[in-house]
Amino acid sequence: MQVLISELAQEETNLIKPDQSYPVWSPYDAFDAANSMLEVLESEKVPIN
């Protein structure tokens, strides 16, 4: 069992290589996504009588 855990841990450390950059998505400044969500919400709005 320890051998398996050790191998899995080694594989995880090989996923990120030093001296490289990786993109990270953030919801901040996602204006297109916010606009799309607003359009969907507006289209689904039910008039209040």
C-alpha distance matrix in Angstrom:
0.0 3.8 5.4 5.2 6.3 8.6 10.0 10.8 12.4 14.3 15.6 16.9 18.8 20.4 22.0 24.6 26.7 28.9 32.7 32.6 33.8 32.3 34.4 33.7 35.6 37.4 39.7 42.4 45.3 44.3 47.9 47.8 45.0 46.9 50.1 48.5 47.3 50.7 52.4 50.3 51.0 54.7 54.9 53.3 55.6 57.7 61.3 62.1 65.5
3.8 0.0 3.8 5.4 5.1 6.0 8.5 9.8 10.4 12.1 14.2 15.4 16.6 18.6 20.5 22.8 24.6 26.5 30.3 30.5 31.9 30.8 33.1 32.5 34.7 36.5 39.0 41.4 44.3 43.6 47.3 47.4 44.8 46.7 50.0 48.6 47.4 50.8 52.7 50.8 51.4 55.1 55.5 54.1 56.3 58.6 62.0 62.9 66.3
5.4 3.8 0.0 3.8 5.5 5.0 6.1 8.6 9.9 10.5 12.4 14.4 15.5 16.8 19.1 21.6 23.1 25.2 28.9 29.2 30.8 29.8 32.3 32.2 34.5 36.7 39.3 41.7 44.4 43.6 47.3 47.2 44.8 46.9 50.1 48.6 47.7 51.2 52.9 51.0 52.0 55.6 55.8 54.6 57.0 59.4 62.9 63.9 67.4
5.2 5.4 3.8 0.0 3.8 5.4 5.1 6.2 8.6 9.9 10.7 12.5 14.5 15.7 17.3 20.1 22.1 24.6 28.3 28.0 29.4 27.9 30.2 29.9 31.9 34.2 36.6 39.3 42.0 40.9 44.6 44.3 41.8 44.0 47.0 45.5 44.5 48.0 49.6 47.7 48.7 52.3 52.4 51.2 53.6 55.9 59.5 60.6 64.0
6.3 5.1 5.5 3.8 0.0 3.8 5.5 5.1 6.1 8.6 9.9 10.7 12.6 14.6 16.0 18.4 20.6 22.8 26.6 26.4 27.5 26.1 28.3 27.7 29.8 31.7 34.2 36.7 39.6 38.7 42.4 42.5 39.9 41.9 45.1 43.7 42.6 46.0 47.9 46.0 46.8 50.4 50.8 49.6 51.8 54.2 57.6 58.6 62.1
8.6 6.0 5.0 5.4 3.8 0.0 3.8 5.5 5.1 6.2 8.7 10.0 10.8 12.7 14.9 17.0 18.7 20.6 24.4 24.7 26.2 25.3 27.9 27.7 30.1 32.2 35.0 37.3 40.0 39.4 43.1 43.3 41.0 43.0 46.2 45.0 44.1 47.5 49.4 47.8 48.6 52.2 52.7 51.6 53.9 56.4 59.8 60.9 64.4
10.0 8.5 6.1 5.1 5.5 3.8 0.0 3.8 5.4 5.1 6.2 8.8 10.1 10.9 13.0 15.7 17.3 19.7 23.4 23.3 25.0 23.9 26.6 26.7 29.1 31.6 34.4 36.8 39.3 38.4 42.1 42.0 39.8 42.1 45.1 43.7 43.1 46.6 48.2 46.6 47.7 51.2 51.5 50.6 53.0 55.6 59.1 60.4 63.9
10.8 9.8 8.6 6.2 5.1 5.5 3.8 0.0 3.8 5.4 5.1 6.4 8.9 10.1 11.2 14.1 16.4 19.1 22.7 22.1 23.3 21.7 24.0 23.8 26.0 28.4 31.0 33.6 36.1 35.2 38.9 38.7 36.3 38.6 41.6 40.2 39.5 43.0 44.6 42.9 44.0 47.5 47.8 46.9 49.3 51.9 55.3 56.6 60.1
12.4 10.4 9.9 8.6 6.1 5.1 5.4 3.8 0.0 3.8 5.5 5.2 6.5 9.0 10.4 12.4 14.6 16.8 20.5 20.4 21.6 20.4 22.9 22.5 25.0 27.2 30.0 32.2 34.9 34.3 38.1 38.3 36.0 38.1 41.3 40.2 39.4 42.8 44.6 43.2 44.1 47.6 48.2 47.3 49.5 52.2 55.5 56.7 60.3
14.3 12.1 10.5 9.9 8.6 6.2 5.1 5.4 3.8 0.0 3.8 5.4 5.3 6.6 9.2 11.2 12.6 14.8 18.6 18.7 20.5 19.7 22.7 23.0 25.8 28.2 31.3 33.4 35.7 35.2 39.0 39.1 37.1 39.4 42.4 41.4 40.9 44.3 46.0 44.8 45.9 49.3 49.8 49.2 51.5 54.3 57.6 59.0 62.6
15.6 14.2 12.4 10.7 9.9 8.7 6.2 5.1 5.5 3.8 0.0 3.8 5.5 5.2 6.8 9.9 11.7 14.7 18.2 17.5 19.0 17.9 20.5 21.0 23.6 26.3 29.3 31.6 33.8 33.0 36.7 36.5 34.5 37.0 39.9 38.7 38.3 41.8 43.3 42.0 43.3 46.7 47.0 46.5 48.9 51.8 55.2 56.7 60.3
16.9 15.4 14.4 12.5 10.7 10.0 8.8 6.4 5.2 5.4 3.8 0.0 3.8 5.4 5.5 7.9 10.6 13.3 16.8 16.0 17.0 15.5 18.0 18.0 20.6 23.0 26.0 28.3 30.6 30.0 33.7 33.8 31.7 34.0 37.1 36.0 35.5 38.9 40.6 39.4 40.5 43.9 44.4 43.9 46.1 49.0 52.3 53.7 57.4
18.8 16.6 15.5 14.5 12.6 10.8 10.1 8.9 6.5 5.3 5.5 3.8 0.0 3.8 5.5 6.3 8.2 10.3 14.0 13.9 15.5 14.8 17.8 18.2 21.2 23.6 26.9 28.7 31.0 30.7 34.5 34.8 33.0 35.2 38.3 37.6 37.2 40.5 42.3 41.4 42.5 45.7 46.5 46.1 48.2 51.2 54.4 55.8 59.5
20.4 18.6 16.8 15.7 14.6 12.7 10.9 10.1 9.0 6.6 5.2 5.4 3.8 0.0 3.8 5.6 6.5 9.6 13.0 12.5 14.5 14.0 17.2 18.3 21.4 24.2 27.6 29.4 31.3 30.8 34.5 34.5 33.0 35.5 38.3 37.4 37.5 40.8 42.3 41.4 42.9 46.0 46.5 46.4 48.7 51.8 55.0 56.7 60.4
22.0 20.5 19.1 17.3 16.0 14.9 13.0 11.2 10.4 9.2 6.8 5.5 5.5 3.8 0.0 3.8 6.4 9.9 12.8 11.3 12.4 11.1 13.9 14.9 17.8 20.8 24.0 26.0 27.9 27.2 30.9 30.8 29.2 31.8 34.6 33.6 33.7 37.0 38.5 37.7 39.2 42.2 42.8 42.7 45.0 48.1 51.4 53.1 56.8
24.6 22.8 21.6 20.1 18.4 17.0 15.7 14.1 12.4 11.2 9.9 7.9 6.3 5.6 3.8 0.0 3.8 6.6 9.4 8.1 9.3 8.7 12.0 13.1 16.5 19.2 22.8 24.3 26.0 25.9 29.5 29.8 28.5 30.9 33.7 33.2 33.3 36.4 38.1 37.6 39.0 41.9 42.8 42.8 45.0 48.2 51.3 52.9 56.7
26.7 24.6 23.1 22.1 20.6 18.7 17.3 16.4 14.6 12.6 11.7 10.6 8.2 6.5 6.4 3.8 0.0 3.8 6.6 6.2 8.8 9.6 13.3 15.1 18.7 21.5 25.2 26.3 27.7 27.8 31.4 31.6 30.8 33.2 35.9 35.5 35.9 38.9 40.5 40.2 41.7 44.5 45.4 45.6 47.8 51.1 54.1 55.9 59.6
28.9 26.5 25.2 24.6 22.8 20.6 19.7 19.1 16.8 14.8 14.7 13.3 10.3 9.6 9.9 6.6 3.8 0.0 3.8 5.6 8.5 10.5 14.2 15.9 19.7 22.1 25.9 26.5 27.9 28.5 31.9 32.6 32.0 34.2 36.9 36.9 37.3 40.1 41.9 41.8 43.2 45.8 46.9 47.3 49.3 52.7 55.5 57.1 60.9
32.7 30.3 28.9 28.3 26.6 24.4 23.4 22.7 20.5 18.6 18.2 16.8 14.0 13.0 12.8 9.4 6.6 3.8 0.0 3.8 6.9 10.0 13.5 15.7 19.4 21.7 25.5 25.7 26.6 27.5 30.7 31.5 31.3 33.5 35.9 36.2 36.9 39.5 41.2 41.5 42.9 45.4 46.6 47.2 49.1 52.6 55.3 57.0 60.8
32.6 30.5 29.2 28.0 26.4 24.7 23.3 22.1 20.4 18.7 17.5 16.0 13.9 12.5 11.3 8.1 6.2 5.6 3.8 0.0 3.8 6.7 10.2 12.8 16.4 19.0 22.8 23.3 24.0 24.5 27.8 28.2 28.0 30.4 32.8 32.9 33.7 36.4 37.9 38.2 39.8 42.2 43.2 44.0 45.9 49.5 52.2 54.1 57.8
33.8 31.9 30.8 29.4 27.5 26.2 25.0 23.3 21.6 20.5 19.0 17.0 15.5 14.5 12.4 9.3 8.8 8.5 6.9 3.8 0.0 3.8 6.8 9.4 12.9 15.5 19.2 19.6 20.3 20.8 24.1 24.6 24.5 26.8 29.1 29.4 30.2 32.8 34.4 34.8 36.3 38.6 39.8 40.6 42.4 46.0 48.7 50.5 54.3
32.3 30.8 29.8 27.9 26.1 25.3 23.9 21.7 20.4 19.7 17.9 15.5 14.8 14.0 11.1 8.7 9.6 10.5 10.0 6.7 3.8 0.0 3.8 6.4 9.9 12.9 16.5 17.5 18.4 18.4 21.9 22.2 21.6 24.1 26.6 26.5 27.2 29.9 31.5 31.7 33.2 35.7 36.7 37.4 39.3 42.9 45.6 47.5 51.3
34.4 33.1 32.3 30.2 28.3 27.9 26.6 24.0 22.9 22.7 20.5 18.0 17.8 17.2 13.9 12.0 13.3 14.2 13.5 10.2 6.8 3.8 0.0 3.8 6.5 9.7 13.1 14.2 14.9 14.7 18.1 18.4 17.9 20.4 22.8 22.7 23.5 26.2 27.8 28.1 29.6 32.0 33.1 33.8 35.8 39.3 42.0 44.0 47.7
33.7 32.5 32.2 29.9 27.7 27.7 26.7 23.8 22.5 23.0 21.0 18.0 18.2 18.3 14.9 13.1 15.1 15.9 15.7 12.8 9.4 6.4 3.8 0.0 3.8 6.5 10.2 11.5 13.0 12.9 16.6 17.3 16.2 18.3 21.1 21.2 21.4 24.1 26.1 26.2 27.3 29.9 31.2 31.7 33.5 37.0 39.7 41.4 45.2
35.6 34.7 34.5 31.9 29.8 30.1 29.1 26.0 25.0 25.8 23.6 20.6 21.2 21.4 17.8 16.5 18.7 19.7 19.4 16.4 12.9 9.9 6.5 3.8 0.0 3.8 6.8 8.8 10.3 9.5 13.3 13.8 12.5 14.6 17.5 17.5 17.6 20.3 22.3 22.4 23.5 26.1 27.4 27.9 29.7 33.2 35.9 37.7 41.5
37.4 36.5 36.7 34.2 31.7 32.2 31.6 28.4 27.2 28.2 26.3 23.0 23.6 24.2 20.8 19.2 21.5 22.1 21.7 19.0 15.5 12.9 9.7 6.5 3.8 0.0 3.8 5.4 7.8 7.7 11.4 12.9 11.5 12.6 15.9 16.5 16.2 18.5 20.9 21.2 21.8 24.4 26.1 26.5 27.9 31.4 33.9 35.4 39.2
39.7 39.0 39.3 36.6 34.2 35.0 34.4 31.0 30.0 31.3 29.3 26.0 26.9 27.6 24.0 22.8 25.2 25.9 25.5 22.8 19.2 16.5 13.1 10.2 6.8 3.8 0.0 3.8 6.4 5.5 8.9 10.6 8.7 9.1 12.7 13.4 12.7 14.8 17.5 17.9 18.2 20.7 22.7 23.0 24.2 27.7 30.1 31.7 35.5
42.4 41.4 41.7 39.3 36.7 37.3 36.8 33.6 32.2 33.4 31.6 28.3 28.7 29.4 26.0 24.3 26.3 26.5 25.7 23.3 19.6 17.5 14.2 11.5 8.8 5.4 3.8 0.0 3.8 5.4 8.1 11.0 10.2 9.8 13.0 14.7 14.4 15.6 18.5 19.5 19.6 21.6 24.0 24.7 25.4 29.0 31.0 32.4 36.2
45.3 44.3 44.4 42.0 39.6 40.0 39.3 36.1 34.9 35.7 33.8 30.6 31.0 31.3 27.9 26.0 27.7 27.9 26.6 24.0 20.3 18.4 14.9 13.0 10.3 7.8 6.4 3.8 0.0 3.8 5.5 8.6 9.2 9.0 11.3 13.5 14.0 14.9 17.3 18.9 19.4 20.9 23.2 24.4 25.1 28.9 30.7 32.4 36.1
44.3 43.6 43.6 40.9 38.7 39.4 38.4 35.2 34.3 35.2 33.0 30.0 30.7 30.8 27.2 25.9 27.8 28.5 27.5 24.5 20.8 18.4 14.7 12.9 9.5 7.7 5.5 5.4 3.8 0.0 3.8 5.6 5.5 6.4 8.8 10.2 11.0 12.5 14.6 15.9 16.8 18.5 20.4 21.6 22.8 26.5 28.7 30.6 34.3
47.9 47.3 47.3 44.6 42.4 43.1 42.1 38.9 38.1 39.0 36.7 33.7 34.5 34.5 30.9 29.5 31.4 31.9 30.7 27.8 24.1 21.9 18.1 16.6 13.3 11.4 8.9 8.1 5.5 3.8 0.0 3.8 5.5 5.0 6.1 8.6 9.9 10.4 12.2 14.3 15.2 16.2 18.3 20.0 20.9 24.7 26.5 28.6 32.2
47.8 47.4 47.2 44.3 42.5 43.3 42.0 38.7 38.3 39.1 36.5 33.8 34.8 34.5 30.8 29.8 31.6 32.6 31.5 28.2 24.6 22.2 18.4 17.3 13.8 12.9 10.6 11.0 8.6 5.6 3.8 0.0 3.8 5.5 5.1 6.2 8.7 9.8 10.6 12.5 14.3 15.3 16.6 18.6 20.1 23.9 25.9 28.4 31.9
45.0 44.8 44.8 41.8 39.9 41.0 39.8 36.3 36.0 37.1 34.5 31.7 33.0 33.0 29.2 28.5 30.8 32.0 31.3 28.0 24.5 21.6 17.9 16.2 12.5 11.5 8.7 10.2 9.2 5.5 5.5 3.8 0.0 3.8 5.4 5.1 6.2 8.6 9.9 10.8 12.4 14.3 15.5 16.8 18.5 22.2 24.6 27.0 30.6
46.9 46.7 46.9 44.0 41.9 43.0 42.1 38.6 38.1 39.4 37.0 34.0 35.2 35.5 31.8 30.9 33.2 34.2 33.5 30.4 26.8 24.1 20.4 18.3 14.6 12.6 9.1 9.8 9.0 6.4 5.0 5.5 3.8 0.0 3.8 5.5 5.2 6.2 8.7 10.0 10.6 12.2 14.3 15.5 16.5 20.2 22.3 24.4 28.1
50.1 50.0 50.1 47.0 45.1 46.2 45.1 41.6 41.3 42.4 39.9 37.1 38.3 38.3 34.6 33.7 35.9 36.9 35.9 32.8 29.1 26.6 22.8 21.1 17.5 15.9 12.7 13.0 11.3 8.8 6.1 5.1 5.4 3.8 0.0 3.8 5.4 5.0 6.2 8.7 9.9 10.4 12.3 14.3 15.3 19.1 20.9 23.4 26.9
48.5 48.6 48.6 45.5 43.7 45.0 43.7 40.2 40.2 41.4 38.7 36.0 37.6 37.4 33.6 33.2 35.5 36.9 36.2 32.9 29.4 26.5 22.7 21.2 17.5 16.5 13.4 14.7 13.5 10.2 8.6 6.2 5.1 5.5 3.8 0.0 3.8 5.4 5.2 6.4 8.7 9.9 10.7 12.6 14.4 18.1 20.5 23.2 26.7
47.3 47.4 47.7 44.5 42.6 44.1 43.1 39.5 39.4 40.9 38.3 35.5 37.2 37.5 33.7 33.3 35.9 37.3 36.9 33.7 30.2 27.2 23.5 21.4 17.6 16.2 12.7 14.4 14.0 11.0 9.9 8.7 6.2 5.2 5.4 3.8 0.0 3.8 5.4 5.2 6.2 8.6 9.9 10.7 12.4 16.1 18.6 21.0 24.6
50.7 50.8 51.2 48.0 46.0 47.5 46.6 43.0 42.8 44.3 41.8 38.9 40.5 40.8 37.0 36.4 38.9 40.1 39.5 36.4 32.8 29.9 26.2 24.1 20.3 18.5 14.8 15.6 14.9 12.5 10.4 9.8 8.6 6.2 5.0 5.4 3.8 0.0 3.8 5.5 5.1 6.1 8.6 9.9 10.5 14.3 16.3 18.6 22.2
52.4 52.7 52.9 49.6 47.9 49.4 48.2 44.6 44.6 46.0 43.3 40.6 42.3 42.3 38.5 38.1 40.5 41.9 41.2 37.9 34.4 31.5 27.8 26.1 22.3 20.9 17.5 18.5 17.3 14.6 12.2 10.6 9.9 8.7 6.2 5.2 5.4 3.8 0.0 3.8 5.5 5.1 6.1 8.7 10.0 13.6 15.6 18.5 21.9
50.3 50.8 51.0 47.7 46.0 47.8 46.6 42.9 43.2 44.8 42.0 39.4 41.4 41.4 37.7 37.6 40.2 41.8 41.5 38.2 34.8 31.7 28.1 26.2 22.4 21.2 17.9 19.5 18.9 15.9 14.3 12.5 10.8 10.0 8.7 6.4 5.2 5.5 3.8 0.0 3.8 5.4 5.1 6.3 8.7 12.2 14.9 17.8 21.2
51.0 51.4 52.0 48.7 46.8 48.6 47.7 44.0 44.1 45.9 43.3 40.5 42.5 42.9 39.2 39.0 41.7 43.2 42.9 39.8 36.3 33.2 29.6 27.3 23.5 21.8 18.2 19.6 19.4 16.8 15.2 14.3 12.4 10.6 9.9 8.7 6.2 5.1 5.5 3.8 0.0 3.8 5.5 5.2 6.2 9.9 12.5 14.9 18.5
54.7 55.1 55.6 52.3 50.4 52.2 51.2 47.5 47.6 49.3 46.7 43.9 45.7 46.0 42.2 41.9 44.5 45.8 45.4 42.2 38.6 35.7 32.0 29.9 26.1 24.4 20.7 21.6 20.9 18.5 16.2 15.3 14.3 12.2 10.4 9.9 8.6 6.1 5.1 5.4 3.8 0.0 3.8 5.4 5.2 8.8 10.6 13.5 16.8
54.9 55.5 55.8 52.4 50.8 52.7 51.5 47.8 48.2 49.8 47.0 44.4 46.5 46.5 42.8 42.8 45.4 46.9 46.6 43.2 39.8 36.7 33.1 31.2 27.4 26.1 22.7 24.0 23.2 20.4 18.3 16.6 15.5 14.3 12.3 10.7 9.9 8.6 6.1 5.1 5.5 3.8 0.0 3.8 5.6 8.5 10.8 14.2 17.2
53.3 54.1 54.6 51.2 49.6 51.6 50.6 46.9 47.3 49.2 46.5 43.9 46.1 46.4 42.7 42.8 45.6 47.3 47.2 44.0 40.6 37.4 33.8 31.7 27.9 26.5 23.0 24.7 24.4 21.6 20.0 18.6 16.8 15.5 14.3 12.6 10.7 9.9 8.7 6.3 5.2 5.4 3.8 0.0 3.8 6.3 9.6 12.5 15.6
55.6 56.3 57.0 53.6 51.8 53.9 53.0 49.3 49.5 51.5 48.9 46.1 48.2 48.7 45.0 45.0 47.8 49.3 49.1 45.9 42.4 39.3 35.8 33.5 29.7 27.9 24.2 25.4 25.1 22.8 20.9 20.1 18.5 16.5 15.3 14.4 12.4 10.5 10.0 8.7 6.2 5.2 5.6 3.8 0.0 3.8 6.4 9.1 12.5
57.7 58.6 59.4 55.9 54.2 56.4 55.6 51.9 52.2 54.3 51.8 49.0 51.2 51.8 48.1 48.2 51.1 52.7 52.6 49.5 46.0 42.9 39.3 37.0 33.2 31.4 27.7 29.0 28.9 26.5 24.7 23.9 22.2 20.2 19.1 18.1 16.1 14.3 13.6 12.2 9.9 8.8 8.5 6.3 3.8 0.0 3.8 6.4 9.4
61.3 62.0 62.9 59.5 57.6 59.8 59.1 55.3 55.5 57.6 55.2 52.3 54.4 55.0 51.4 51.3 54.1 55.5 55.3 52.2 48.7 45.6 42.0 39.7 35.9 33.9 30.1 31.0 30.7 28.7 26.5 25.9 24.6 22.3 20.9 20.5 18.6 16.3 15.6 14.9 12.5 10.6 10.8 9.6 6.4 3.8 0.0 3.8 6.4
62.1 62.9 63.9 60.6 58.6 60.9 60.4 56.6 56.7 59.0 56.7 53.7 55.8 56.7 53.1 52.9 55.9 57.1 57.0 54.1 50.5 47.5 44.0 41.4 37.7 35.4 31.7 32.4 32.4 30.6 28.6 28.4 27.0 24.4 23.4 23.2 21.0 18.6 18.5 17.8 14.9 13.5 14.2 12.5 9.1 6.4 3.8 0.0 3.8
65.5 66.3 67.4 64.0 62.1 64.4 63.9 60.1 60.3 62.6 60.3 57.4 59.5 60.4 56.8 56.7 59.6 60.9 60.8 57.8 54.3 51.3 47.7 45.2 41.5 39.2 35.5 36.2 36.1 34.3 32.2 31.9 30.6 28.1 26.9 26.7 24.6 22.2 21.9 21.2 18.5 16.8 17.2 15.6 12.5 9.4 6.4 3.8 0.0
